[in-house]
Amino acid sequence: MKKQKNLPLDEEIVLSCAFRYAIGRKTYVVSSVCSELKKNYHRLPVRAKERISKEIQEHQNEFGLAGMDFDNDEWNKIKWLFDTARKTRIKANYHNTDKWEEVEAVKGEDGKYYSIPEMLEYHTVEEI
């Protein structure tokens, strides 16, 4: 896989501003910002991802939820995705087949495993 270039600083700043605007809002913009954060996962510096994960947790600690329930679910996925301590390797099964693939995944606080960076749930897994 070809290594992607880091996000230019101006784009990182704009994405950070969009994140800070959207956190805690009850609007469609939450989905758009979370989508952009996932899309740029490989291009965002580790320090930016760690900061975003931390700020989501701080917001939830202070206010309980980060927006509506479904918005909070989206923010949780971003928080888990950007938390490097949550990365793990698993074997994931292809639905209705005997095929298994070893992949890097994120383990959420809900105990489920998610793909990186899409945060799609793996249903049948084995921990490695």
Secondary structure as GFF3:
##gff-version 3
##sequence-region A 1 128
A	DSSP	alpha_helix	9	22	.	.	.	ID=ss1
A	DSSP	alpha_helix	29	39	.	.	.	ID=ss2
A	DSSP	alpha_helix	46	63	.	.	.	ID=ss3
A	DSSP	alpha_helix	69	81	.	.	.	ID=ss4
A	DSSP	three_ten_helix	84	86	.	.	.	ID=ss5
A	DSSP	beta_strand	87	93	.	.	.	ID=ss6
A	DSSP	beta_strand	100	107	.	.	.	ID=ss7
A	DSSP	beta_strand	113	115	.	.	.	ID=ss8
A	DSSP	beta_strand	121	122	.	.	.	ID=ss9
A	DSSP	beta_strand	125	127	.	.	.	ID=ss10
###
